[in-house]
Amino acid sequence: MPAAPVRTLLITGAGGAGRTTVAVATAAAAAAAGTRTLLLTYDREAAAALAGTVPGLGVASVDPGAAFEDALLDLQTRGGTLLTLLGAAPLDPEELTPLPGAEALALLRAVRAAHDGTWELAVVDLPPVREAVTLLALPGQLRRYLARLLPADRQAARALRPVLAQLAGVPMPTEWAYEASARADRELAAVQAVIEDPGTSVAVVVEPGAHAADIVRTARTGLALYGLGPAAVVANRLLPTGAADPFLAGLSGTQRRHLGALAESCAADGTALHELPHLGREPQGPEEALAVPYAAAAAGGGDTWSVEDRLGDEGHFVWSLPLPGATKDGLDLVRRGDELVVDAGGFRRILPLPSALRRCTVEGAALRDGALRVRFTPDPGLWPR
């Protein structure tokens, strides 16, 4: 019997809002309920404290240094011939330190490894919202760069490599470079498949306050740009109501006002809102922590864009991209050849156009009801008659 598909719960949110605490609690609660669960986190102390405390719970702290060292030494080994030709001295393991971006790549590799059939649920403790959206977009972006730098169709390069090497005076890319590119593309495609899988969902953790609505709006826009969306918003550290102390009562009242705004926003697009109370201190263990009801979280993925054929009635196509929370001030759209470059909320994505729209010109665009809609009309010089 084939193994059940692994569900993935990605937990992000505001810095300092208790993302790691919520991730730990959710993973522990899932394991206690009988679900084989893996928690992935950067927090080594939290991982060490939780390891072995709940049967059925695996804990892995992401080690960017080890992942970076393994990847670079593997690349150096495979490219040894070219490095020798160039007169480059190999690097020793002792002199390697992680470069910027190593943490993101290490976490993505760990997320992919979690889908080896051992676990039923992977709970991933992501960075704050902006860094999390950038991380989730990274596999697709890197695959695009690889395709541009080393195209998969390399037969011409194979045949002409000796001639090109003589003309250029330097060694041309050898077969190992294409093999490394293909291997990297396969690994990135596997990670991208996990992110876009219907069994992957996102929870956004905020502490109700002046910036909570903006953080949730940013998450909605950034995730939607890449075909995702928050399945749940977690309002964390809620103070009790009806406190006798005027100071606490005032803080609680402020929280409740902001919570009401979050509730209206979530209700408008059907996002679940979970309320977690303030314990008055840090949780003393997984049994005291408060969890997101992971089983009730719907998948956050969906179609990134769609095309509506209005050619017969109105003479154009309408290309639509859901962008909840986006505003016109932070929106930009540029056509670049057969691609659309979309900027929204400080995020950017380059989307390939379907073949029909490549033979059209852009006539206009509008942002209405949380969706970007672009009108395309056939180019007489390219459109078949």
C-alpha positions in Angstrom: 0.0 0.0 0.0 1.5 3.4 -0.9 2.4 5.7 1.9 -0.1 8.5 2.7 0.9 11.9 1.4 2.8 14.1 3.8 1.0 17.3 4.9 3.1 20.4 5.5 2.2 23.3 7.8 4.3 26.4 7.3 4.2 28.8 10.3 5.3 32.4 9.8 4.2 35.8 11.1 5.4 38.8 12.9 8.8 39.0 14.5 8.5 38.3 18.2 4.8 37.2 18.0 5.6 33.6 19.2 6.0 31.8 15.9 8.4 29.2 17.2 6.3 28.6 20.4 3.2 28.0 18.2 5.1 25.7 15.9 6.5 23.7 18.8 3.0 23.4 20.4 1.4 22.4 17.1 3.9 19.7 16.4 3.7 18.4 19.9 -0.1 18.3 19.8 -0.2 16.5 16.5 2.3 13.9 17.7 0.3 13.4 20.9 -2.8 12.8 18.8 -1.1 10.0 17.0 0.3 11.7 13.9 3.9 11.0 13.1 5.2 14.6 13.1 8.5 16.3 12.3 9.3 19.8 13.5 11.8 21.8 11.5 13.2 24.9 13.2 16.2 27.2 13.3 15.9 27.3 17.1 18.4 24.8 18.4 17.5 25.4 22.0 13.8 24.7 21.4 14.7 21.6 19.3 17.0 20.3 22.1 14.4 20.9 24.8 11.6 19.2 22.8 13.6 16.2 21.5 12.3 12.9 23.0 9.5 14.5 25.1 6.6 13.3 22.9 6.3 9.9 21.3 6.0 10.1 17.6 7.6 13.5 17.4 10.8 14.1 15.5 12.7 17.4 15.9 15.3 18.7 13.5 17.2 22.0 13.9 18.4 23.3 10.5 22.2 23.6 10.3 23.1 26.1 7.6 26.8 25.6 8.0 26.7 21.8 7.5 24.3 22.1 4.5 26.5 24.8 2.9 29.7 22.8 3.4 28.2 19.6 2.0 26.9 21.4 -1.1 30.0 23.3 -1.9 32.4 20.4 -1.4 30.2 18.2 -3.6 30.3 20.9 -6.3 34.1 21.2 -5.9 34.5 17.5 -6.3 32.4 17.2 -9.4 34.1 20.2 -11.0 37.7 19.2 -10.1 38.8 19.0 -13.8 37.7 22.5 -14.6 39.2 23.9 -11.4 42.5 22.3 -12.3 42.5 23.7 -15.8 41.8 27.2 -14.3 44.6 26.8 -11.8 42.3 27.1 -8.8 43.3 25.7 -5.5 40.6 23.6 -3.8 38.9 24.9 -0.6 39.4 22.9 2.7 36.4 22.2 4.9 38.0 24.1 7.8 37.9 27.4 5.8 34.3 27.3 4.8 31.7 29.6 6.4 28.1 29.9 5.3 27.3 32.7 2.8 24.2 34.9 3.0 21.3 32.8 1.9 22.7 29.5 3.2 20.0 29.3 5.9 17.2 29.5 3.3 18.7 26.8 1.2 19.3 24.6 4.2 15.7 24.9 5.3 14.4 24.2 1.9 16.5 21.0 1.6 15.2 19.9 5.1 11.6 20.5 4.0 12.2 18.3 1.0 13.9 15.6 3.1 10.9 15.5 5.4 8.9 14.0 2.6 10.8 10.7 2.6 7.8 8.6 3.8 8.8 8.6 7.5 6.4 11.4 8.6 2.7 12.2 8.2 3.0 15.9 9.1 5.9 18.4 8.8 5.6 21.6 10.9 8.0 24.2 9.6 9.0 27.2 11.7 9.6 29.8 9.1 11.2 33.3 9.5 9.0 36.5 9.6 6.6 37.1 6.8 8.7 39.0 4.2 11.7 36.6 4.6 9.3 33.6 4.5 7.7 34.7 1.2 11.1 35.3 -0.3 12.2 31.8 0.8 9.1 30.1 -0.6 9.7 31.9 -3.9 13.4 30.9 -4.1 13.1 27.4 -5.7 11.1 28.8 -8.7 13.5 31.8 -9.1 16.6 29.6 -9.0 15.2 27.2 -11.5 14.5 30.1 -13.9 18.1 31.4 -13.5 19.5 27.9 -14.2 17.3 27.5 -17.3 18.7 30.8 -18.6 22.3 30.2 -17.8 22.5 26.5 -18.8 19.6 25.6 -21.1 18.5 22.0 -21.0 18.8 21.7 -24.8 22.6 21.4 -24.8 23.2 19.3 -27.9 24.6 22.2 -29.9 26.9 23.1 -27.0 28.2 19.6 -26.9 29.0 19.6 -30.6 30.6 23.0 -30.7 32.4 23.0 -27.4 35.9 22.3 -28.9 35.4 25.1 -31.5 34.1 27.6 -29.0 36.9 26.8 -26.6 39.5 27.6 -29.3 37.7 30.8 -30.3 37.2 32.1 -26.7 40.6 30.9 -25.4 39.1 29.5 -22.2 37.5 26.1 -21.4 33.8 26.0 -22.2 31.2 24.5 -19.8 31.9 20.7 -19.6 29.3 18.0 -19.2 29.6 18.1 -15.4 28.3 21.6 -15.4 25.1 20.6 -17.3 24.8 17.5 -15.1 25.1 19.7 -12.0 22.5 22.1 -13.4 20.1 19.2 -14.1 20.6 17.8 -10.7 20.0 21.1 -9.0 16.9 21.7 -11.1 15.5 18.3 -10.0 16.1 19.1 -6.4 14.6 22.6 -6.7 11.6 21.2 -8.6 11.0 18.7 -5.7 11.0 21.5 -3.2 8.8 23.6 -5.3 6.4 20.7 -5.6 6.2 20.4 -1.8 5.4 24.2 -1.5 2.7 24.1 -4.2 1.2 20.7 -3.0 -2.5 20.9 -2.0 -1.4 19.3 1.3 0.7 22.4 2.2 -0.9 25.2 4.2 0.3 28.4 5.8 -0.5 29.8 9.3 0.4 33.5 10.1 1.0 34.3 13.7 0.5 37.8 15.0 -0.1 39.5 18.3 -3.1 41.8 18.0 -1.9 45.3 17.8 -1.4 48.3 15.6 0.6 46.5 12.9 -1.1 43.1 13.0 -3.5 43.9 10.1 -0.6 45.2 8.0 1.4 42.0 8.6 -1.5 39.8 7.6 -2.2 42.0 4.5 1.5 41.7 3.5 1.3 37.9 3.9 -1.8 37.6 1.8 -0.4 39.7 -1.0 3.1 38.0 -1.0 1.7 34.5 -0.8 -0.9 35.1 -3.4 1.7 36.3 -5.9 3.1 32.7 -5.7 -0.2 30.9 -5.7 -0.4 30.4 -2.0 -2.5 31.9 0.8 -2.8 31.8 4.6 -5.1 28.9 5.6 -5.2 30.3 9.2 -4.3 33.5 11.1 -3.3 32.9 14.7 -4.0 35.8 17.2 -1.4 35.0 19.9 -1.0 36.1 23.5 -4.5 37.5 24.0 -5.0 39.0 27.5 -8.1 38.1 29.5 -11.0 40.5 29.4 -12.6 42.0 32.5 -9.4 42.6 34.4 -9.8 44.7 37.6 -6.5 46.5 37.0 -7.2 49.5 34.7 -3.8 49.1 33.0 -4.5 45.5 32.0 -8.1 46.3 31.1 -6.9 49.0 28.7 -4.3 46.7 27.1 -7.0 44.0 26.7 -9.4 46.4 25.2 -6.9 47.6 22.6 -6.1 44.0 21.7 -9.8 43.2 21.3 -10.3 46.2 18.9 -7.5 45.0 16.7 -8.7 41.4 17.0 -12.1 42.6 15.7 -10.4 44.1 12.6 -8.5 40.8 12.0 -11.8 38.8 12.4 -13.5 41.0 9.7 -10.6 40.6 7.4 -10.4 36.8 7.8 -14.2 36.4 7.4 -14.1 38.4 4.1 -11.9 35.7 2.4 -12.8 32.7 4.5 -9.5 32.4 6.4 -9.7 30.7 9.8 -8.9 32.8 12.8 -7.5 31.0 15.9 -7.2 32.8 19.3 -4.5 31.8 21.7 -4.5 33.3 25.3 -1.5 34.8 27.0 -0.1 32.5 29.7 1.5 35.3 31.6 4.9 33.6 31.1 6.8 31.4 28.6 5.4 27.9 28.3 7.2 25.4 30.6 6.8 22.5 28.2 4.8 21.3 25.2 2.0 20.3 27.5 1.5 23.9 28.5 1.9 25.4 25.0 -1.0 26.3 22.8 -1.4 24.9 19.4 -2.9 25.6 16.0 -5.6 23.0 15.2 -3.5 21.7 12.2 -6.2 19.1 11.2 -8.7 21.9 10.5 -6.3 24.0 8.4 -7.3 23.9 4.8 -4.7 23.9 2.1 -3.5 27.3 1.1 -2.4 26.6 -2.4 -4.4 27.4 -5.6 -4.1 28.4 -9.2 -1.7 31.3 -9.5 -3.4 32.9 -12.5 -6.1 32.2 -15.1 -7.1 33.3 -18.5 -10.7 34.1 -19.6 -11.4 34.0 -23.3 -13.6 37.0 -24.2 -12.4 37.1 -27.8 -15.8 36.4 -29.4 -17.8 39.0 -27.4 -15.3 41.7 -26.5 -12.3 41.0 -28.7 -9.8 40.4 -26.0 -8.5 37.9 -23.3 -8.4 38.7 -19.6 -5.5 37.4 -17.6 -6.2 37.4 -13.9 -4.0 37.0 -10.8 -5.5 37.0 -7.3 -3.7 39.6 -5.2 -5.7 40.0 -1.9 -4.5 42.9 0.1 -2.6 44.6 -2.8 -2.9 48.3 -3.4 -2.3 50.4 -6.5 0.5 52.3 -4.8 2.6 49.1 -4.4 1.6 47.6 -7.8 3.6 47.6 -11.0 3.3 45.5 -14.2 5.7 45.2 -17.1 5.7 43.0 -20.1 9.1 41.6 -21.0 9.0 39.5 -24.1 6.9 36.4 -23.4 6.8 37.1 -19.6 5.0 39.4 -17.2 6.9 41.0 -14.4 4.5 41.7 -11.5 5.5 43.8 -8.4 3.1 43.8 -5.5 3.6 44.7 -1.9 7.3 44.8 -2.3 7.5 41.3 -3.9 8.3 40.5 -7.5 7.4 37.5 -9.7 8.1 36.8 -13.3 5.3 34.8 -14.9 5.5 33.1 -18.3 2.6 33.9 -20.6 0.6 31.1 -22.2 1.2 30.7 -26.0 -2.0 32.5 -27.0 -1.2 35.6 -25.1 2.3 35.7 -26.5 0.8 36.7 -29.8 -1.2 39.5 -28.2 -0.5 43.1 -27.0 -1.4 44.5 -23.6 -4.3 46.9 -23.8 -4.8 47.7 -20.1 -4.8 46.5 -16.6 -6.8 47.1 -13.4 -6.8 46.0 -9.8 -10.3 45.3 -8.6 -11.8 43.2 -5.8 -8.4 41.8 -4.8 -7.4 40.6 -8.3 -5.1 42.0 -11.0 -6.8 41.8 -14.4 -4.8 42.4 -17.7 -6.5 42.8 -21.1 -4.8 41.3 -24.1 -5.8 41.8 -27.7 -4.5 39.8 -30.7 -1.6 41.3 -32.6 -2.7 41.2 -36.3 0.9 40.5 -37.4 1.2 37.4 -35.2 -2.4 36.1 -34.8 -3.4 33.3 -37.2 -6.2 34.2 -39.6 
